[in-house]
Every structure is written in C-alpha cells, then in structure tokens.
Amino acid sequence: MKPIVLSTSQWQSILADLHKEHPRTVFMIRGKMKQVLGFTVREHTAWVEKPKSEYEREYREHQQRQSTLTKKNDPFTMLDWEPQKGYSEFQIHLDFYSERKRTMFLLKYSEIIGKRNE
C-alpha cells in the first residue's frame, strides 16, 4: 500500500489533532499505533530535483558574475562551479496497514494534506 507523504508542518497539525483524540501511549508504541490508528510513522529525507531551466539560469548568472569580477587566466577565480541540481527535503511517511483506515484518514485530514508547506 502506498504511504501518505507529509511535510513536517502538515504532520504537526495532524498530530495535534490526533493527540486530542488518543492517549499518549498510542504514539509511544509502534504496535499500538498500528493497531489503533492503522499506520506507523517513518521519517524520510527525499532528494527533490530542480527543474533544468532553474539550475541552467543559476549557472548563466554565475558565469556573468565571474566574467565581470575576475581577471583573465587567474587560477584562483577560474574554478569550475556547478549549481545545485536539487535539494533534500525532510518528509514524514505514514505507512498504512488497513485500506479502510487509510481512506478514513484521507477523508478526515484532506484539508490539511491538500495544503503544501504553509
């Protein structure tokens, strides 16, 4: 079953709501969380690729700055520079074990899950 991927802000909002409904012991023991809520929590760092046009633009801007700031044939300023082609993003993955509980979770928290990184 496909996990639900959340940002940290989304997870904090959902977790605050879950804490109102369930005792702390549900969140402390993975087996109890799986039994009561139907999922376990997994922290994940994903690599997110930038669009090619974005990092090509960064490279052109760098080349323009270099040409105006440097002297010709200066070995210290002629270093190769590559723009970042992506970045790492911290995510929360909810691994569900019950299709019914996953569906109810999506219905209940669809408003929070629909918002990205606010």
Order of alpha helices (4+ residues) and beta strands (2+ residues): beta-alpha-alpha-alpha-beta-alpha-beta-alpha-alpha
